[in-house]
Each structure stands twice: as structure tokens, then as C-alpha cells.
Amino acid sequence: MARVELILRQSGIANQLDVDLLIFDEHGNPLQITDVLTPVPDTLTQAIKRWQSSFLGLVGAYRGIKPIGVSYENCADCTQSVRREFVNWLIYQESWQRLKTCIAEHTSSREEVQINIQTLDPRLRLLPWSEVFEESHHYAETSISLAREFQRRGVLK
């Protein structure tokens, strides 16, 4: 099983997100790649807020609160909007393409891949990360987990 850690954090430099990619071999030795991404765009932030409002409106309906202007269709539309904005944000960045290529080069399509995404940004924890990994990586099985803390496993050399 291949283990991949993607650590995303706000940079000290304005308008960028620092990224550390760690790919661990079968002995637990990491390969570390660092890069930067553009910050989360306002269109994605707004799509997340609309999705949250739509979803919370549906949850409220189950608690006896009558939703106003909220429907399953609206929630589904908001979900698609978040997916679309998320993929559009990442897919056109050269740095994201480099990171995905590195993952593909250092993992086998025949093995299970565990991807751990670590970030303190609540917006990044809400995103459908499976969307960006499924479309280009065809592994036997992929599991994606999210964490708030930055924990490095293994010894960096």
C-alpha cells in the first residue's frame, strides 16, 4: 500500500498556498516535494457557503423547521457547483499537475493508495478531494482522509 500525505497551509506570502507532498515507500521512507497553489478563489468560497446553507436548510426540515426556498434539487445543484469550482480551481494549475504526476510516478496502479490531506483551512476540509484524484488516478483502491493537524510520519532525509 502506498501512503501519500498532502499538507496544505496558508503561506506567509500573499496569494499562495504552500503544499508539501510526501510519498512514502514500502519501508516508510518519504519522498518530499514542495510547491505552491493559488489561494482558494472567492467563487469556490461562495459555492461552499451556498452548499452549506442549502444543506442546513434540508437538515432543518427534518427537525420540524419549515425550509424556505430549499429543495433537494437546490442542494444537488449547489453540490455540483462546489465540485465544478473545485476542479476548475485545481485542474488548470501547473503546480497541481506536477503534484499529480509525481504521485502517479511513485505509486502503482495495482496497489492501494492511502491519501491523507492535512489542512487547518475549514474550506479545504469541505472539498470533494475524491473528484480530483479519481479522474486521473486509476488505482486498485484509493482511500482519502482529512486531518486538521500536521503530523509527519517517517523520517525526512
Residue pairs with C-beta under 8 A, 6 or more apart in sequence:
1 111
1 112
1 113
1 114
2 23
2 24
2 106
2 107
2 108
2 111
2 112
2 113
2 114
3 23
3 24
3 113
3 114
3 116
3 153
4 21
4 22
4 23
4 24
4 103
4 107
4 113
4 114
4 115
4 116
5 20
5 21
5 22
5 24
5 115
5 116
5 117
5 118
5 152
5 153
6 19
6 20
6 21
6 99
6 115
6 116
6 117
6 118
7 19
7 20
7 21
7 22
7 118
7 119
7 150
8 17
8 18
8 19
8 37
8 117
8 118
8 119
8 121
8 124
9 17
9 18
9 119
9 120
9 121
9 150
10 17
10 18
10 39
10 120
10 121
11 17
11 18
11 36
15 38
15 39
16 36
16 37
16 38
16 39
17 36
17 37
17 38
17 39
17 40
18 34
18 36
19 34
19 35
19 36
19 37
19 95
19 99
20 32
20 33
20 34
21 32
21 33
21 34
21 35
21 99
21 102
21 103
22 30
22 31
22 32
22 33
22 152
22 154
23 30
23 31
23 33
23 102
23 103
23 106
23 107
24 30
24 31
24 153
24 154
25 31
25 106
28 153
28 154
29 154
29 155
29 157
30 152
30 153
30 154
30 155
30 156
30 157
31 106
32 156
33 98
33 99
33 102
35 95
35 98
35 99
36 95
37 90
37 93
37 95
37 96
38 89
38 93
40 89
40 121
40 123
40 124
41 85
41 89
43 85
44 82
44 85
44 86
44 89
44 123
45 123
47 78
47 81
47 82
47 84
47 85
48 82
48 123
48 126
48 127
50 78
50 81
51 75
51 78
51 79
51 81
51 82
52 126
53 78
54 70
54 74
54 75
54 78
55 75
55 78
57 67
57 68
57 69
57 70
57 75
58 67
58 70
58 72
58 75
60 67
61 67
61 70
82 126
82 127
82 128
83 128
83 131
86 127
86 128
86 131
86 132
87 131
87 132
87 135
90 96
90 132
91 132
96 132
100 132
100 136
100 137
103 113
103 137
104 136
104 137
107 113
107 137
107 139
108 139
109 137
109 138
109 139
109 140
110 139
110 140
111 139
111 140
112 139
112 140
112 141
112 142
112 143
113 137
113 139
113 141
113 142
113 143
114 142
114 143
114 145
115 129
115 133
115 142
115 143
115 144
115 145
116 144
116 145
116 146
116 147
117 124
117 125
117 129
117 144
117 145
117 146
117 147
118 146
118 147
118 148
118 149
118 150
118 151
119 125
119 146
119 148
120 148
125 146
125 148
129 144
129 146
130 142
130 144
133 142
133 144
134 142
